[in-house]
Structures are given as C-alpha cells and as structure tokens.
C-alpha cells in the first residue's frame, strides 16, 4: 500500500495537472481530477495511521466517522465526479471556483491535521 508521502506526491502531481485545465471548456475534468486529489489527501491521512481504504464506500465512511469537517466538500466532489464520469451529462452553471473551494477545504483540513 502507498505511504502517506506517496499519496502526497500523487496529489501534487494531479494538482499540477489541474493548473493546466481550461476550466471553461473542461470543468468536468477539472472536477474529476479535483476529486482524485481529495482521494489521495484522505488516503494520506489514513496511511499516516497505517490504514488504507479498500473502496470508495469505506473511504466515505471513514470521512463521515473520523473527519466530518470535510464531509460536505468530499461528498460534493465525489458525486459530481461520478456524474461527469458515468452519466454522460453536463451540469449547467457549475463554476470552477466552487469546485476549487471544495478542494481547498479538504487541502486546508488535511494540512491542519498533520
């Protein structure tokens, strides 16, 4: 299983990619990648405790039970990423700043827990 540092490196890799995305044309991909940054940040916290999530459901339960302060932001990213990946529809009027705000909430929280 990846270490906390490896999850951090993966999150940083995805963050560099986020900076290259044209959010007006590809807000869907901006959201999807933001979600995966969040996944790696949550798994970084788990790895620091020598724990790892087996799937999205287990990770969601972990957040709900251990880190409710980020539950809303994570839930929003998870649901929108799912919609964009699998439901083949656009959600009109989703400002990229909203997505960035949810991700920033998670980033700040994870940094504060270190």
SULDA-V854790 format. One line per field, one symbol per residue. phi: phi as a letter, one per 20 degrees, with the letter a starting at -180 (. if undefined). burial: + if it has 16 or more other C-alpha atoms within 10 Angstrom, else -. A space follows every 10 residues. Layout:
phi=???
burial=???
This chain:
phi=.fegffffff fffffffgfe efffecfffg fffggffggf ffffffffdl cbeeafffff fgfgedbffd gfffgfffff ffgffdelbe dfmefgffff ffffgfgfff ffef
burial=--++--++-+ +--++--+-- --+---++++ ++++++++++ +++++++--- -++-----++ -+++-----+ +-++++++-+ +-++------ -----+--++ -++-+++-++ ----
